[in-house]
């Protein structure tokens, strides 16, 4: 099978300009649910912009590689650095931005500038479940039914914008006399349809 030089060049440009942005946004979306926009133009622009930021931050390394100031006699060393620029650095940037958003590290800067930033996270549901640790939940359904449970590492809250649902790994009984909750014996957890939820109380 003949491979045209133009095809190889096109593949290189796709990898060079889209892959870093794809990795960055893929890692970021694994920690932070963002507002979704299905327009192909905006998606491509987001990937290209992320890749451009990645290259801007790595520009000193790229300059040294292109001018043979780094690993001038080692093709293997250059390959490792290019691999890091294309794949490792975007992943690190995605994790770093996730930490900044989840820990609200930029809040003090906005307060100093007397700015009120709009959260990039689309809903309160996504915001609380992207940052909450193991805790107890008291879920009240639309019909007034209360479900007590433990939301831990084996639990899950959906981030699908079209359907919200919740899985809690432990279910508890709520005594009518106000005594502490008691775990339901033999339970393997409970799935709750988000459409049936009126509100959720989070408890330590």
C-alpha positions as CSV (number, residue, x, y, z in Angstrom):
1,X,0.0,0.0,0.0
2,X,1.4,3.4,-1.1
3,X,1.3,6.2,1.5
4,X,1.4,9.6,-0.1
5,X,3.7,12.2,1.5
6,X,0.7,14.6,1.7
7,X,-1.2,12.1,3.8
8,X,1.7,11.8,6.2
9,X,2.0,15.6,6.5
10,X,-1.8,15.9,7.1
11,X,-1.6,13.3,9.8
12,X,1.3,15.1,11.4
13,X,-0.6,18.4,11.4
14,X,-3.7,16.8,12.9
15,X,-1.6,15.3,15.7
16,X,0.4,18.5,16.2
17,X,-2.6,20.9,16.4
18,X,-5.5,18.8,17.8
19,X,-4.1,16.1,20.0
20,X,-2.6,18.3,22.8
21,X,-6.0,20.2,23.0
22,X,-7.9,16.9,22.9
23,X,-5.8,15.5,25.7
24,X,-6.1,18.7,27.8
25,X,-9.9,18.9,27.4
26,X,-10.3,15.1,27.9
27,X,-8.4,15.2,31.2
28,X,-10.2,18.4,32.3
29,X,-13.7,17.0,31.6
30,X,-12.8,13.9,33.7
31,X,-12.7,16.1,36.8
32,X,-14.9,19.2,35.9
33,X,-18.2,18.9,34.0
34,X,-18.4,21.9,31.6
35,X,-21.2,23.4,29.6
36,X,-21.5,21.5,26.4
37,X,-21.7,23.1,23.0
38,X,-22.3,20.8,20.1
39,X,-21.2,23.1,17.3
40,X,-18.3,21.6,15.5
41,X,-16.6,25.0,14.9
42,X,-16.5,25.8,18.6
43,X,-15.3,22.4,19.5
44,X,-12.4,22.6,16.9
45,X,-11.6,26.2,18.1
46,X,-11.4,25.0,21.7
47,X,-9.0,22.2,20.8
48,X,-6.8,24.5,18.7
49,X,-6.8,27.2,21.4
50,X,-5.8,24.6,24.1
51,X,-3.0,23.3,21.8
52,X,-1.8,26.9,21.2
53,X,-1.6,27.5,24.9
54,X,0.3,24.2,25.4
55,X,2.9,25.2,22.7
56,X,3.2,28.7,24.1
57,X,4.1,27.3,27.5
58,X,6.5,24.8,26.0
59,X,8.1,27.3,23.6
60,X,11.5,27.4,25.3
61,X,11.8,23.6,24.9
62,X,10.6,23.8,21.3
63,X,13.1,26.5,20.5
64,X,15.9,24.5,21.9
65,X,14.8,21.4,20.0
66,X,14.5,23.2,16.7
67,X,17.9,25.0,17.1
68,X,19.6,21.8,18.3
69,X,20.3,23.4,21.6
70,X,18.9,20.3,23.3
71,X,19.7,16.7,22.5
72,X,21.5,17.8,19.3
73,X,23.0,14.3,18.9
74,X,20.3,12.2,20.4
75,X,17.2,11.4,18.3
76,X,15.8,9.3,21.2
77,X,16.1,12.3,23.6
78,X,14.4,14.6,21.1
79,X,11.6,12.0,20.7
80,X,11.1,11.8,24.4
81,X,10.8,15.6,24.7
82,X,8.4,15.9,21.8
83,X,6.3,13.1,23.3
84,X,6.2,15.0,26.6
85,X,5.2,18.2,24.8
86,X,2.4,16.5,22.8
87,X,1.0,14.2,25.4
88,X,2.3,14.7,29.0
89,X,2.3,18.5,29.3
90,X,-1.4,18.8,28.1
91,X,-2.4,16.2,30.7
92,X,-0.6,18.0,33.5
93,X,-2.2,21.3,32.4
94,X,-5.6,19.7,32.5
95,X,-5.1,18.3,36.0
96,X,-3.7,21.7,37.2
97,X,-6.7,23.6,35.9
98,X,-9.0,21.0,37.5
99,X,-7.3,21.7,40.9
100,X,-7.6,25.5,40.4
101,X,-11.3,25.2,39.7
102,X,-12.2,22.6,42.4
103,X,-10.2,24.3,45.1
104,X,-11.2,27.8,43.9
105,X,-7.6,29.0,44.0
106,X,-8.4,32.0,41.8
107,X,-11.1,33.3,44.1
108,X,-8.9,35.6,46.2
109,X,-7.7,37.3,43.0
110,X,-11.2,38.0,41.9
111,X,-12.1,39.3,45.3
112,X,-9.0,41.6,45.2
113,X,-10.2,42.9,41.9
114,X,-13.8,43.1,43.1
115,X,-14.9,40.8,40.4
116,X,-17.7,38.2,40.6
117,X,-16.7,35.3,38.3
118,X,-19.3,33.1,36.6
119,X,-18.6,29.4,37.4
120,X,-17.7,27.4,34.3
121,X,-19.6,24.4,35.9
122,X,-23.1,24.4,34.4
123,X,-25.2,23.3,37.4
124,X,-25.2,23.1,41.2
125,X,-25.5,19.3,40.9
126,X,-22.3,19.1,38.9
127,X,-20.6,21.6,41.2
128,X,-21.2,19.8,44.5
129,X,-20.6,16.3,43.2
130,X,-17.4,17.3,41.5
131,X,-15.9,18.5,44.8
132,X,-17.7,16.7,47.6
133,X,-15.9,13.9,49.5
134,X,-17.5,10.9,51.2
135,X,-20.5,12.0,53.1
136,X,-24.1,11.1,54.1
137,X,-27.0,12.1,52.0
138,X,-30.7,12.6,52.8
139,X,-32.5,12.5,49.5
140,X,-36.1,13.7,49.4
141,X,-38.1,12.6,46.4
142,X,-40.9,14.5,44.6
143,X,-43.5,12.5,46.5
144,X,-41.9,13.4,49.9
145,X,-40.2,10.0,50.4
146,X,-36.8,10.3,52.2
147,X,-33.9,8.1,51.4
148,X,-30.8,8.1,53.7
149,X,-27.5,6.9,52.3
150,X,-23.8,7.1,52.2
151,X,-22.0,8.6,49.2
152,X,-18.5,7.3,49.1
153,X,-15.8,6.1,46.6
154,X,-18.1,3.4,45.3
155,X,-21.0,5.8,44.7
156,X,-21.7,7.8,41.5
157,X,-23.5,10.9,40.4
158,X,-24.2,11.3,36.7
159,X,-22.7,14.3,34.8
160,X,-24.8,13.6,31.7
161,X,-26.6,16.9,31.0
162,X,-29.6,15.1,29.6
163,X,-30.2,12.7,32.5
164,X,-29.3,13.1,36.1
165,X,-29.2,10.0,38.3
166,X,-27.5,8.9,41.5
167,X,-26.1,5.7,42.9
168,X,-25.4,5.5,46.7
169,X,-23.4,2.6,47.9
170,X,-25.0,2.3,51.4
171,X,-28.7,2.8,52.4
172,X,-29.8,3.6,55.9
173,X,-33.1,3.4,57.7
174,X,-34.4,6.6,59.3
175,X,-36.0,5.9,62.8
176,X,-39.1,7.9,63.4
177,X,-38.0,8.7,67.0
178,X,-35.0,10.7,65.8
179,X,-32.4,8.0,66.7
180,X,-29.3,7.6,64.6
181,X,-29.6,6.1,61.2
182,X,-29.1,2.3,60.9
183,X,-27.6,0.6,57.9
184,X,-30.0,-1.6,55.9
185,X,-28.6,-5.1,56.2
186,X,-27.6,-6.9,53.0
187,X,-27.9,-3.8,50.9
188,X,-25.8,-3.4,47.7
189,X,-26.7,0.3,47.4
190,X,-29.5,2.1,45.6
191,X,-30.0,3.8,42.2
192,X,-32.2,6.9,42.2
193,X,-33.6,8.6,39.1
194,X,-32.6,12.2,39.2
195,X,-36.0,13.2,37.8
196,X,-37.6,11.9,41.0
197,X,-35.4,14.0,43.3
198,X,-36.8,17.1,44.9
199,X,-33.7,18.1,46.9
200,X,-30.6,16.6,48.6
201,X,-29.2,17.4,52.0
202,X,-25.5,16.7,52.5
203,X,-24.3,15.7,56.0
204,X,-20.9,15.0,57.6
